């Protein structure tokens, strides 16, 4: 793929003569597309290429869809308008809920009727796109049918999430459009308080700091909830979460909660042969999710993750948390009474740095920081440690070729170097290495609470989306909130809930196997064996999953000083990102 893209860059020349429409291009460059990693002259060349490549489609109206987040709002309201003025292609960029995007995508894949010309859907569907054969393989498209509409300055290797959108065949199926991570969030001002630090050290025997493991997170939650209790007359809590039996509860777990506990195997971006959903894959075939089939969805590490989730919410979070959904719980830390949150999306950063809110200082700097997530007692070095959402540009084969080309131009435009740095400043969802290391973010970093430091750190690679082991994301993802919701509501024990989830996933895998619709990379279930059989096999093969239950699931707490941690990360970009 890399060599193919290089060939495109070498073989396509960019016409740069002045033209009547350059006034439009220049107006957008000057008024909206700053800052940029490109010079204004190079921005103009890139826009001239888009204008020329789009000429055959001038006057066409295309339909594109994405979920509703700040980044996509900017694309829909501003970048779509710019693209239309520059190219003459009209764009209707719809913003709908994430679940609705998946539902409409399924409709087009199942019916073959063109619902949208271009999609921005999560790379969590990579296993689905790879197996059903209905998604355009971008690495082939860029050198074949779509060569004439592939931007020679696209620079695929500048995209930090391309490993997430690559199938087991090594080909690129989607192009990252926005990315945000699920990190640890904490009140830096409280953790730096000398009185609190001394009290914590006296009680627990180690320093109050960023928790490295779940034991420390639990100790800190206990400390703020039951020892500190109040700050400035306000009741404080050592933890925040949500637990209502609702579709959003599924994201709470499929977004890599089990991997943080230590479920699955070593391997980046996803464990091999068992991933963080507990699904085992042999070759390109999913073979089971329950322990009796070699999976880990109901293994000790997964059950431990649910036990801790419930225990912390009941003991250390505000009482109303258990009845909240994802969207209801999101604003709570910004209200000023939460000491830390183990599961916090960086997509909330823009809302968490607004002037005048309780967690922002008078000078605009945050009272909080974000840091790498702590890991559970089953976690081993070399495993993924958390989740990144990677909304990615996707084309379907059922879209008419001319409409597909026009949509591909738009999807590249909104991620082009001409506009991507400004888009990153608006939405704080990075996809390009060159944007992350731009001096404009070095200057802005002190007001973003550790976001830039994290994305520049070597730790970043351990945060990854759902991977190739999941053969049908829409069918399987909906099982999670329904089954784990039973544990959250108290209808089932954590073990019973995970047993039911594993059985339900195996049932879907079995139906897919019988249908044969996914062909040579579709599921092929292992026969059932005892848990002991699989424990011994993983030990013999040198794998991790499924793991036996630990005798001690709470080792001694371990923390690290935040400022020391940040200083330990590289301060200069990798050589690849220095190229303009």
C-alpha positions in Angstrom: 0.0 0.0 0.0 2.8 2.4 1.0 4.6 1.9 -2.3 1.4 2.2 -4.3 0.6 5.6 -2.6 4.2 6.7 -3.3 3.7 5.8 -7.0 0.6 8.0 -7.1 2.5 10.8 -5.6 5.3 10.4 -8.1 3.0 10.0 -11.2 0.5 12.8 -10.6 1.6 16.4 -11.1 -0.3 19.3 -9.6 -1.3 22.0 -12.0 -0.5 25.3 -10.4 -1.3 28.1 -12.9 -3.4 30.9 -11.6 -7.1 30.6 -12.4 -10.3 32.6 -11.8 -11.4 30.5 -8.8 -8.1 30.9 -6.9 -9.7 33.9 -5.2 -12.2 31.5 -3.6 -9.4 29.1 -2.6 -7.3 31.9 -1.1 -10.3 33.3 0.8 -10.8 29.9 2.6 -7.1 29.6 3.2 -6.8 33.0 4.8 -10.1 33.1 6.7 -10.6 29.5 7.9 -7.7 27.1 7.1 -5.2 28.4 9.6 -3.2 27.1 11.2 -2.0 24.4 8.9 1.1 22.2 8.6 1.3 23.4 5.0 2.5 26.8 3.7 -0.2 28.9 2.2 1.3 28.2 -1.2 1.1 24.4 -0.7 -2.4 24.8 0.6 -3.3 26.6 -2.6 -1.8 23.8 -4.7 -3.7 21.1 -2.8 -7.0 23.0 -3.2 -6.3 23.5 -6.9 -5.9 19.7 -7.2 -9.3 19.1 -5.5 -10.9 21.7 -7.9 -9.4 20.0 -11.0 -10.2 16.4 -9.8 -13.8 17.3 -9.0 -14.5 18.9 -12.4 -16.3 15.9 -13.8 -18.7 15.8 -10.8 -19.5 19.6 -10.7 -23.2 20.1 -9.8 -23.6 16.7 -8.3 -25.1 16.5 -4.8 -23.7 13.8 -2.5 -24.9 12.5 0.9 -22.5 11.7 3.7 -23.2 10.7 7.3 -21.4 10.7 10.6 -22.3 10.6 14.3 -22.8 13.9 16.2 -19.6 15.1 17.8 -17.9 18.5 17.7 -15.4 17.4 15.0 -18.2 16.2 12.7 -20.3 19.3 13.4 -17.3 21.4 12.1 -17.1 19.2 9.0 -20.8 19.4 8.3 -21.2 23.2 8.9 -17.9 24.6 7.7 -15.8 22.1 5.7 -18.7 20.9 3.6 -19.5 24.5 2.6 -15.9 25.1 1.7 -15.7 21.9 -0.4 -18.8 22.9 -2.3 -17.5 26.4 -3.0 -14.1 25.0 -4.1 -15.3 22.1 -6.2 -18.9 22.7 -7.2 -19.9 19.4 -5.6 -22.8 19.9 -3.2 -22.5 18.0 0.1 -25.3 17.1 2.5 -23.4 15.9 5.6 -25.9 14.4 8.0 -25.2 14.2 11.8 -27.1 11.4 13.6 -26.6 9.3 16.7 -23.8 6.6 16.5 -26.4 3.8 16.8 -28.3 5.2 13.9 -25.2 5.3 11.7 -24.6 1.6 12.3 -28.3 0.8 11.6 -28.3 2.7 8.3 -25.0 1.1 7.3 -26.5 -2.3 8.0 -29.5 -1.3 5.8 -27.3 -0.4 2.9 -25.2 -3.5 3.3 -28.2 -5.8 3.5 -30.4 -4.2 0.8 -27.7 -3.1 -1.7 -29.6 0.2 -2.0 -27.5 3.3 -1.8 -28.5 5.1 1.4 -25.3 7.3 1.7 -22.5 7.9 -0.8 -19.9 8.3 2.0 -19.7 7.1 5.6 -17.8 8.1 8.6 -18.3 5.1 10.9 -16.1 3.7 13.7 -13.2 1.4 12.9 -14.8 -0.9 15.4 -16.5 -2.4 12.3 -13.2 -3.4 10.7 -13.9 -7.1 11.2 -17.4 -6.6 9.7 -16.1 -4.6 6.7 -13.3 -7.1 6.1 -15.6 -10.2 6.1 -18.8 -9.1 4.3 -17.0 -8.0 1.1 -19.3 -5.0 0.7 -16.7 -2.3 1.6 -14.4 -0.7 -0.9 -10.7 -1.7 -0.1 -9.2 1.8 -0.1 -5.6 0.6 -0.7 -6.8 -1.0 -3.9 -9.1 1.8 -4.8 -6.5 4.5 -4.5 -4.3 2.7 -7.1 -7.1 1.4 -9.3 -10.5 2.8 -10.0 -10.1 5.8 -7.7 -6.6 6.7 -8.8 -7.8 9.8 -10.6 -9.5 11.1 -7.5 -6.9 10.2 -4.9 -5.1 13.2 -3.5 -1.3 12.9 -4.3 -0.7 14.8 -1.0 -2.9 12.5 1.1 0.1 11.0 2.9 -1.5 7.9 4.3 1.5 7.2 6.5 0.9 10.4 8.4 -2.4 8.9 9.8 -1.8 7.6 13.3 -4.8 5.2 13.2 -4.2 3.3 10.0 -3.4 0.1 11.9 -6.9 0.2 13.3 -8.5 0.3 9.8 -6.4 -2.5 8.3 -7.8 -6.0 7.8 -6.0 -9.2 8.5 -5.1 -9.2 4.8 -2.9 -6.1 5.3 -5.2 -3.9 3.3 -6.6 -0.5 4.2 -10.4 -0.5 4.4 -11.1 2.8 6.1 -9.3 6.2 6.5 -9.3 7.7 10.0 -11.2 10.9 10.3 -11.2 11.6 14.0 -9.8 9.8 17.1 -10.2 10.2 20.8 -9.0 8.0 23.7 -10.6 6.7 26.9 -8.2 7.8 29.7 -7.8 8.3 33.4 -9.0 11.8 34.6 -8.1 13.3 38.0 -8.1 16.5 40.0 -4.4 17.6 39.8 -5.0 20.4 42.3 -6.3 17.9 45.0 -3.6 15.3 44.3 -1.0 18.1 44.7 -2.4 19.2 48.1 0.3 18.7 50.7 -2.2 17.9 53.5 -4.0 15.2 51.4 -0.7 13.8 50.2 0.5 13.4 53.8 -2.7 11.8 55.0 -2.7 9.4 52.1 0.9 8.4 52.6 0.3 7.8 56.3 -2.7 5.5 55.6 -1.5 3.5 52.6 2.3 3.7 52.8 2.8 5.1 49.2 2.4 8.4 47.5 -0.9 9.9 46.3 -0.4 10.1 42.5 -1.6 8.8 39.2 -2.6 5.1 39.9 -0.6 2.6 37.9 -2.9 -0.3 39.0 -6.5 -0.8 40.0 -5.5 -1.3 43.6 -4.2 2.2 43.8 -7.3 3.5 42.0 -9.5 1.8 44.6 -7.4 3.2 47.5 -7.7 6.7 46.1 -11.4 6.3 45.6 -11.8 5.2 49.2 -9.6 8.0 50.5 -11.5 10.9 48.9 -14.9 9.4 49.5 -14.5 8.4 53.1 -11.5 10.2 54.5 -11.5 13.6 52.8 -15.4 13.6 52.5 -15.8 17.3 51.9 -13.8 20.0 50.2 -14.9 23.7 50.7 -18.1 22.4 52.2 -19.0 20.2 49.2 -19.4 16.4 49.4 -16.7 14.8 47.2 -16.5 11.4 45.6 -13.5 9.3 44.6 -15.1 7.8 41.5 -17.6 8.5 38.8 -19.4 6.1 36.4 -22.8 5.2 35.0 -24.9 2.0 35.2 -28.4 2.3 33.6 -29.5 -0.6 31.5 -29.3 1.3 28.3 -27.5 0.9 24.9 -24.8 3.3 26.1 -23.9 0.8 28.8 -22.5 -1.5 26.0 -19.9 1.1 25.1 -18.8 1.2 28.7 -17.6 -2.4 28.3 -16.8 -3.0 24.6 -14.7 0.1 24.7 -12.0 -2.0 26.2 -12.9 -2.2 29.9 -12.1 -5.9 29.9 -8.6 -5.3 28.4 -7.9 -2.8 31.2 -8.6 -5.5 33.7 -6.3 -8.0 31.9 -8.7 -9.9 29.7 -7.4 -11.3 26.4 -3.9 -11.8 25.1 -0.8 -9.7 24.5 -0.7 -7.9 21.1 -1.2 -4.4 19.6 -3.6 -3.2 18.4 -5.6 -6.2 19.7 -4.7 -9.4 21.6 -3.7 -12.5 19.7 -5.2 -15.1 19.5 -7.8 -13.8 22.0 -8.8 -10.1 21.8 -10.3 -7.8 24.5 -13.8 -8.9 23.8 -12.7 -12.4 24.8 -13.1 -13.7 21.2 -10.5 -16.2 20.0 -9.4 -16.1 16.4 -7.3 -18.7 14.6 -6.0 -17.5 11.3 -8.8 -15.1 10.2 -11.6 -17.2 11.7 -13.3 -16.4 15.0 -13.6 -19.7 16.9 -15.3 -18.9 20.2 -15.8 -16.4 23.0 -16.7 -18.6 26.0 -13.8 -20.2 28.0 -15.1 -23.6 27.0 -14.3 -22.8 23.4 -11.0 -21.1 24.1 -12.3 -17.5 24.5 -12.2 -15.3 27.6 -15.5 -13.4 27.7 -16.5 -15.2 30.9 -13.1 -15.9 32.2 -11.8 -14.8 35.6 -10.3 -11.6 34.3 -13.6 -10.6 32.7 -15.6 -11.4 35.8 -13.1 -9.4 37.9 -13.6 -6.4 35.7 -17.4 -6.5 36.3 -17.0 -7.1 40.0 -14.8 -4.0 40.3 -17.0 -1.9 38.1 -20.0 -2.6 40.3 -18.2 -2.3 43.6 -16.6 1.0 42.9 -19.8 2.6 41.6 -21.8 1.5 44.7 -19.1 2.5 47.2 -17.4 5.6 45.7 -19.6 7.3 43.1 -22.5 9.7 43.6 -25.7 7.7 44.4 -27.4 8.7 41.2 -24.6 7.3 39.0 -26.1 3.8 38.9 -29.2 5.1 37.2 -27.4 7.3 34.7 -26.7 6.8 31.0 -23.4 7.7 29.3 -24.6 11.2 28.2 -26.0 12.0 31.6 -22.9 11.1 33.5 -20.5 12.9 31.1 -20.8 16.4 32.5 -20.6 15.4 36.2 -16.8 15.6 36.7 -16.8 19.2 35.3 -19.2 20.2 38.2 -16.3 19.9 40.7 -17.1 17.2 43.2 -15.3 14.2 41.5 -11.7 13.3 42.5 -10.9 10.9 39.7 -12.5 8.9 36.9 -11.0 5.7 35.5 -13.1 5.7 32.3 -13.1 9.2 30.7 -13.3 10.0 27.0 -11.0 12.8 25.7 -13.9 13.9 23.5 -15.0 15.7 26.6 -11.9 17.8 26.7 -13.3 20.9 24.9 -16.2 21.0 27.4 -13.9 20.5 30.4 -11.7 23.5 29.6 -14.5 26.1 29.3 -13.8 29.3 31.2 -15.6 29.8 34.4 -16.5 26.2 35.2 -15.5 24.8 38.7 -12.6 22.7 37.3 -10.8 25.6 35.4 -8.5 28.2 37.0 -9.0 31.9 36.5 -6.1 32.0 34.0 -7.8 29.3 31.9 -5.6 26.4 32.9 -7.4 23.3 34.1 -7.4 22.1 37.7 -7.4 18.5 36.3 -5.2 16.3 34.2 -5.6 13.2 32.1 -3.2 10.4 32.2 -2.8 6.7 31.1 -5.3 4.4 32.6 -4.4 2.1 35.5 -4.5 -1.6 34.8 -6.2 -4.5 36.6 -4.4 -7.4 38.4 -4.7 -9.7 35.4 -3.0 -7.3 33.0 0.4 -8.1 31.5 3.0 -5.9 29.8 2.4 -6.0 26.0 -1.4 -6.0 26.3 -3.6 -3.1 25.1 -4.6 -0.8 28.0 -7.5 1.1 26.8 -9.7 2.2 23.9 -9.5 4.8 21.1 -12.6 5.7 19.1 -11.5 6.1 15.4 -14.4 7.4 13.3 -13.2 6.5 9.8 -14.1 7.3 6.2 -15.7 4.3 4.5 -17.0 3.6 1.0 -19.4 0.8 0.1 -19.5 -1.1 -3.2 -23.3 -0.5 -3.5 -22.7 3.2 -4.1 -22.7 4.2 -7.8 -19.1 4.7 -9.0 -19.4 8.4 -9.9 -21.0 9.2 -6.6 -18.4 7.1 -4.8 -15.6 9.1 -6.5 -17.3 12.4 -5.5 -17.7 11.2 -1.9 -14.1 10.0 -1.8 -12.9 13.5 -2.8 -14.9 15.0 0.1 -13.7 12.5 2.7 -10.1 13.2 1.7 -10.7 16.9 1.7 -11.9 17.0 5.3 -8.7 15.1 6.3 -6.3 16.9 4.0 -3.3 18.7 5.4 -4.8 22.0 4.2 -7.6 21.7 6.8 -6.7 18.9 9.3 -4.7 21.1 11.8 -7.5 23.6 12.1 -10.0 20.8 12.5 -7.8 19.3 15.2 -7.9 22.5 17.1 -11.7 22.7 16.8 -12.6 19.1 17.8 -9.3 17.9 19.6 -9.6 14.6 17.8 -6.3 13.9 16.1 -5.6 11.6 13.1 -2.3 13.0 11.8 1.1 12.8 13.4 2.1 16.1 11.8 -0.8 17.9 13.5 0.0 16.4 17.0 3.5 17.7 16.8 2.7 21.1 15.3 4.0 24.1 17.3 0.5 25.4 17.7 -0.3 22.5 19.9 2.9 22.9 21.9 1.7 26.4 22.7 -1.9 25.3 23.5 -0.9 22.2 25.5 -0.9 23.8 29.0 -4.6 24.5 28.7 -5.6 21.0 27.5 -4.8 19.0 30.7 -2.3 16.5 29.3 -4.1 15.7 26.0 -1.1 16.7 23.8 1.4 15.0 26.1 -0.5 11.8 25.9 -0.8 11.8 22.1 2.9 12.6 21.8 3.8 9.8 24.2 4.9 6.2 23.4 2.0 5.0 25.6 -0.5 6.1 23.0 -0.2 2.8 20.9 -1.7 0.8 23.8 -5.1 2.5 23.3 -6.9 0.9 20.3 -10.4 0.3 18.9 -12.2 -3.0 18.5 -10.3 -5.2 16.1 -10.5 -7.9 13.5 -11.7 -10.7 15.8 -15.2 -9.2 16.0 -16.9 -10.5 12.8 -20.2 -8.6 13.1 -19.9 -5.6 15.3 -23.6 -4.5 15.1 -24.9 -8.0 16.0 -22.5 -8.6 18.8 -22.2 -5.2 20.4 -25.9 -5.1 21.3 -25.5 -8.2 23.4 -23.2 -6.4 25.9 -25.6 -3.8 27.4 -28.4 -6.3 27.7 -26.3 -8.9 29.6 -24.0 -6.7 31.6 -27.1 -4.6 32.4 -28.4 -7.6 34.3 -25.3 -7.5 36.5 -25.7 -3.7 36.9 -29.3 -4.1 38.0 -28.6 -6.9 40.4 -30.7 -9.4 38.4 -27.6 -11.6 37.9 -24.2 -12.0 39.5 -21.1 -10.9 37.4 -20.3 -14.5 36.6 -23.8 -15.3 35.5 -23.9 -12.2 33.4 -20.6 -12.9 31.6 -21.6 -16.6 31.2 -24.8 -15.4 29.4 -22.9 -12.9 27.3 -20.3 -15.5 26.2 -23.0 -17.9 25.3 -24.9 -15.3 23.4 -21.8 -14.3 21.4 -21.1 -17.9 20.6 -24.7 -18.3 19.4 -24.2 -15.4 16.9 -20.9 -16.9 15.8 -22.6 -20.2 15.2 -25.3 -18.6 13.1 -22.7 -16.8 11.0 -20.8 -20.1 10.6 -23.9 -21.9 9.4 -24.9 -19.2 7.0 -21.5 -19.2 5.3 -22.0 -15.6 4.4 -18.5 -14.6 5.6 -16.8 -17.3 3.6 -13.3 -18.4 4.4 -12.8 -15.8 7.2 -16.2 -16.4 8.9 -16.5 -18.0 12.3 -15.8 -21.8 12.8 -16.5 -22.6 16.4 -14.1 -24.8 18.4 -15.7 -27.8 20.1 -16.4 -27.4 23.8 -13.7 -28.4 26.3 -13.2 -27.9 30.0 -11.8 -24.6 31.4 -8.8 -26.6 32.6 -8.1 -27.8 29.1 -7.9 -24.2 27.9 -5.9 -22.9 30.9 -3.3 -25.6 30.3 -3.2 -24.8 26.6 -2.6 -21.1 27.0 0.2 -21.9 29.5 1.7 -24.4 27.2 1.5 -22.1 24.1 2.9 -19.1 26.0 -0.3 -17.2 25.6 -2.3 -15.4 28.4 -5.9 -16.0 27.8 -7.9 -17.5 29.3 -6.1 -17.0 32.7 -6.8 -18.8 35.9 -8.4 -16.9 38.8 -5.7 -15.2 40.8 -5.3 -16.0 44.5 -4.9 -12.3 45.2 -6.8 -9.8 43.0 -5.6 -6.8 45.0 -1.9 -6.5 45.0 -0.3 -3.4 46.7 -1.2 -0.1 45.2 1.3 1.6 42.9 1.3 5.2 41.8 3.5 7.6 39.8 3.9 11.3 40.1 2.2 13.0 37.1 4.9 15.6 36.4 7.6 12.9 36.5 5.6 10.7 34.2 5.2 13.5 31.6 8.9 14.4 31.7 9.8 10.8 31.0 8.1 10.9 27.5 10.0 12.0 24.4 9.9 15.8 23.7 10.7 15.5 20.0 8.6 14.1 17.1 9.5 10.9 15.3 11.4 11.6 12.1 8.4 10.7 10.0 6.3 13.6 11.4 9.0 16.2 10.6 8.5 16.0 6.9 6.3 18.7 5.5 
